[in-house]
Amino acid sequence: MEDSSSNRRWLDSLEEEDINFLKRFLLASGSLKELAEGYKVSYPTVRLRLDRLIQKVHVYDDANAGDAHERHMRALAADGKIDTATLKTLLSSYRKTQKS
């Protein structure tokens, strides 16, 4: 059985902006249309943000996604802040430094 701290690791790792998005999503009863109206953006924009947030939660919740630094890099990629090629380069470089 997992302890409560490991169950919350993903939540504690999210940025304040992500937590606010989740709160607004819940208060909108999961309606992406209502959320898009509230943010004054298109439905596809909200859908993309939600998809990226889901990916970040998976990364932060996955104990096999490496150490905290690796999970942070993977979350940046999930959030679209770095591309996949950059992620691979950074992970490779980081892992080499960890071996020495």
C-alpha angles and dihedrals in degrees: 000000000000120000120239093254093060090045089057099042091101093051094047090051096056121101119246090251091057092049091051090050090052091049092051090046091054093045088051087055089242094302107150090188091057091044092051090051091050093051091040092233134114125278092247090054091054091044091053092049091050092048091051091048090051089052091050091051090051090051095048092044095049110095088193094059091093130255125328092276093052092047089051091052091048090049090053088055092047088051091052093244092120129022126241094256091054091047091053091049093048093046092049092049092045093050091051091054090049091055094054 
